Amino acid sequence: MSHRFRFLGRHLGPQQWELLPDEWHHLLKVLRLPVGSELEIADGAGHVAQACLTHSGKNEGVFEVLQEDFFAAPAAAAQITLAIGALKPQSADDLLPYLIELGMDGIEVFASQSVDKNRMQDKVRERWDRIATAAMKQCKRPWVPVISWSDGLEVLIHKAAAFPNRIFLDPEGEQNLARWQPLQAGPTLAVIGSEKGLDADEVLALREQGFVGCRIEGSILRATTAAIASAALLRQIIPYKS
């Protein structure tokens, strides 16, 4: 089977799709796909279609939908949200695609006490939305992960009530993350600090709300490496199909 490029579209109804203008530009002007090319179109909300390009115009074309599928969101017990302190822009931009490829269902960015508030600006949030969509297309996940923002750890802790399984990464944590297991049915929230890690007050606040400290064996990891390692370990511990 030939490779199918994935494009972002709107699902309008059964066998009815609309490709977004930027996607038409990429298809026709950048990739220059010829008529007869097989396409994959996704809306980031579970709908995925296989299609064939039947006409190529100057700014857009026409495609025929050949097959359409819907993929339900993962069960609550398989959902993982990774919360990370706001990072420097380049580090954050590089990290996000890895977290999506590794199967994180939600990504929460929070401002810790030592973080520059500029890392939480609207333009940063908009850029992350674009990166998340591009990553979804590249790794062909049917759902774009939910990206949320908290203006402080106290806001994040308030949201934690929706997660019966709560952990945070700590080099001195009492549990080895590779051996940790969720104790209750429902989604998991894992918290990781920014470049300087979590300070003592933040660790205390998390413990008071039932978060369990977990460590990754080996050397001290940078925040980005810790996030990638944690995402990979957690998705192995909590697979989609359990």
C-alpha positions as CSV (number, residue, x, y, z in Angstrom):
1,M,0.0,0.0,0.0
2,S,1.4,3.4,-1.0
3,H,2.1,6.1,1.6
4,R,-0.8,8.4,2.5
5,F,-0.1,11.9,3.7
6,R,-2.5,13.0,6.4
7,F,-4.3,16.4,6.3
8,L,-6.4,18.2,8.7
9,G,-10.1,18.6,7.7
10,R,-13.5,19.2,9.1
11,H,-15.9,16.3,9.3
12,L,-19.3,17.6,8.1
13,G,-21.2,14.4,8.2
14,P,-21.2,10.9,6.8
15,Q,-18.7,10.8,3.9
16,Q,-18.6,14.6,3.9
17,W,-15.3,16.4,4.6
18,E,-13.8,19.8,4.0
19,L,-10.1,20.3,3.7
20,L,-8.8,23.5,5.4
21,P,-7.2,26.2,3.1
22,D,-3.8,25.8,4.6
23,E,-3.9,22.1,4.0
24,W,-4.9,22.6,0.3
25,H,-1.9,24.9,0.0
26,H,0.4,22.3,1.5
27,L,-1.1,19.5,-0.7
28,L,-1.0,21.4,-4.0
29,K,1.9,23.9,-3.6
30,V,4.3,22.1,-1.3
31,L,3.8,18.4,-1.8
32,R,2.4,18.9,-5.3
33,L,0.5,15.6,-5.2
34,P,-0.9,14.5,-8.5
35,V,-4.5,13.5,-9.3
36,G,-5.0,10.0,-8.2
37,S,-3.0,10.4,-5.0
38,E,-4.3,8.6,-1.9
39,L,-5.0,10.9,1.0
40,E,-5.8,10.5,4.7
41,I,-7.9,13.2,6.4
42,A,-8.5,13.6,10.1
43,D,-10.3,16.1,12.3
44,G,-8.4,15.4,15.5
45,A,-11.5,14.3,17.2
46,G,-11.6,10.6,16.2
47,H,-12.8,10.8,12.6
48,V,-10.4,9.6,10.0
49,A,-11.1,9.2,6.2
50,Q,-9.3,7.6,3.4
51,A,-9.7,9.6,0.2
52,C,-8.5,9.9,-3.4
53,L,-7.6,13.3,-5.1
54,T,-9.8,13.5,-8.2
55,H,-9.2,17.0,-9.4
56,S,-6.4,19.5,-8.9
57,G,-7.1,23.3,-9.2
58,K,-5.1,26.4,-8.5
59,N,-6.0,26.9,-4.9
60,E,-7.9,23.7,-4.0
61,G,-9.1,20.5,-5.5
62,V,-11.7,17.7,-5.2
63,F,-11.4,14.4,-3.5
64,E,-13.5,11.3,-3.1
65,V,-14.0,9.8,0.3
66,L,-13.3,6.0,0.0
67,Q,-13.6,4.9,3.6
68,E,-14.4,6.6,6.9
69,D,-13.7,5.4,10.4
70,F,-14.3,6.7,13.9
71,F,-12.0,5.9,16.8
72,A,-13.5,6.4,20.2
73,A,-11.5,8.3,22.9
74,P,-9.5,6.0,25.2
75,A,-11.3,4.7,28.2
76,A,-10.8,6.9,31.3
77,A,-8.6,4.3,33.0
78,A,-6.1,4.5,30.1
79,Q,-5.9,8.2,30.0
80,I,-2.7,9.9,31.0
81,T,-2.2,13.7,31.5
82,L,1.4,14.9,31.9
83,A,1.8,18.3,33.6
84,I,5.1,20.1,33.2
85,G,6.3,23.4,34.5
86,A,6.6,26.0,31.7
87,L,9.9,25.5,29.9
88,K,12.0,27.8,27.7
89,P,10.3,28.2,24.3
90,Q,12.7,26.1,22.2
91,S,12.8,23.3,24.7
92,A,9.0,23.3,25.0
93,D,8.5,23.3,21.2
94,D,10.9,20.4,20.8
95,L,9.3,18.4,23.6
96,L,5.7,18.6,22.6
97,P,5.8,16.2,19.5
98,Y,7.5,13.5,21.5
99,L,4.8,13.6,24.2
100,I,2.1,13.3,21.5
101,E,3.9,10.4,19.7
102,L,4.3,8.6,23.1
103,G,0.5,8.7,23.6
104,M,-0.2,11.4,26.2
105,D,-3.9,12.1,26.2
106,G,-3.5,15.5,27.9
107,I,-0.7,18.0,28.4
108,E,-0.9,20.5,31.2
109,V,1.5,23.4,31.4
110,F,1.8,25.2,34.7
111,A,3.7,28.3,35.9
112,S,5.9,27.4,38.9
113,Q,7.2,30.1,41.3
114,S,10.5,30.5,39.5
115,V,9.2,30.6,35.9
116,D,9.1,33.6,33.7
117,K,5.5,34.4,33.0
118,N,6.3,35.1,29.4
119,R,6.5,31.4,28.9
120,M,2.7,31.3,29.3
121,Q,1.8,34.1,26.8
122,D,-1.1,33.6,24.3
123,K,1.3,33.4,21.3
124,V,3.1,30.5,23.0
125,R,-0.3,28.7,23.5
126,E,-1.3,29.3,19.9
127,R,2.1,27.9,18.7
128,W,1.6,24.8,20.8
129,D,-1.8,24.2,19.3
130,R,-0.2,24.3,15.8
131,I,2.6,22.0,16.9
132,A,0.1,19.6,18.4
133,T,-1.9,19.4,15.2
134,A,1.2,18.8,13.1
135,A,2.3,16.1,15.5
136,M,-1.1,14.4,15.4
137,K,-0.8,14.3,11.6
138,Q,2.7,13.0,11.6
139,C,2.2,10.2,14.0
140,K,-1.4,9.5,12.8
141,R,-3.2,9.6,16.1
142,P,-6.9,10.0,15.7
143,W,-7.2,12.5,18.6
144,V,-5.3,15.7,19.2
145,P,-4.3,15.7,22.9
146,V,-5.9,18.3,25.1
147,I,-3.4,21.1,26.0
148,S,-4.4,23.1,29.1
149,W,-2.6,25.9,31.0
150,S,-2.5,26.6,34.7
151,D,-1.3,30.0,36.0
152,G,0.2,28.3,39.1
153,L,0.6,25.0,40.9
154,E,-2.4,25.7,43.1
155,V,-4.6,25.9,39.9
156,L,-3.2,22.6,38.7
157,I,-3.8,21.0,42.1
158,H,-7.5,22.1,41.9
159,K,-7.8,20.3,38.6
160,A,-6.2,17.2,40.1
161,A,-9.5,16.3,41.7
162,A,-10.5,14.7,38.4
163,F,-7.5,12.3,38.6
164,P,-7.7,9.5,41.1
165,N,-4.1,8.4,40.3
166,R,-1.6,11.2,41.0
167,I,2.2,11.2,40.9
168,F,5.0,13.6,40.6
169,L,8.6,13.1,39.5
170,D,11.2,13.4,42.3
171,P,14.8,12.2,42.2
172,E,14.3,11.1,45.8
173,G,10.8,9.7,45.3
174,E,9.7,6.7,47.3
175,Q,8.6,4.7,44.3
176,N,10.5,3.6,41.2
177,L,8.3,4.9,38.3
178,A,9.1,1.8,36.2
179,R,7.4,-0.3,38.9
180,W,4.5,2.1,39.9
181,Q,1.0,0.9,39.3
182,P,-2.3,2.9,39.4
183,L,-4.3,1.9,42.5
184,Q,-7.7,3.2,41.4
185,A,-9.8,3.1,38.2
186,G,-9.6,6.3,36.3
187,P,-7.1,8.7,34.6
188,T,-3.6,9.4,35.8
189,L,-1.9,12.8,36.3
190,A,1.9,13.0,36.4
191,V,3.6,16.2,37.4
192,I,7.1,17.3,36.4
193,G,8.9,20.5,37.3
194,S,10.5,22.9,34.8
195,E,14.3,23.3,34.4
196,K,14.9,23.9,38.1
197,G,12.5,21.1,39.2
198,L,9.9,21.4,41.9
199,D,10.8,23.4,44.9
200,A,10.2,22.2,48.5
201,D,6.9,24.1,48.9
202,E,5.5,22.7,45.6
203,V,6.5,19.1,46.7
204,L,4.8,19.6,50.0
205,A,1.6,20.9,48.3
206,L,1.5,18.0,46.0
207,R,2.0,15.4,48.8
208,E,-0.8,17.1,50.8
209,Q,-3.1,16.4,47.9
210,G,-2.2,12.7,47.7
211,F,0.4,12.8,45.0
212,V,3.0,10.0,45.2
213,G,6.7,10.8,44.6
214,C,8.3,8.7,41.9
215,R,11.8,8.5,40.7
216,I,13.5,7.3,37.5
217,E,16.6,5.2,38.3
218,G,19.9,6.4,37.0
219,S,21.4,9.9,36.6
220,I,19.7,13.2,37.1
221,L,17.6,14.1,34.1
222,R,16.9,17.4,32.4
223,A,13.2,18.4,32.5
224,T,12.7,17.5,28.8
225,T,14.4,14.1,29.1
226,A,12.4,13.4,32.3
227,A,9.2,14.2,30.5
228,I,9.9,11.9,27.6
229,A,11.1,9.1,29.8
230,S,8.0,9.4,32.1
231,A,5.7,9.5,29.1
232,A,7.2,6.3,27.7
233,L,7.2,4.5,31.0
234,L,3.6,5.5,31.9
235,R,2.3,4.4,28.5
236,Q,3.9,1.0,29.0
237,I,2.4,0.7,32.4
238,I,-1.0,1.9,31.3
239,P,-1.5,0.7,27.7
240,Y,-4.5,1.8,25.6
241,K,-5.6,-1.8,25.3
242,S,-5.5,-3.3,28.8
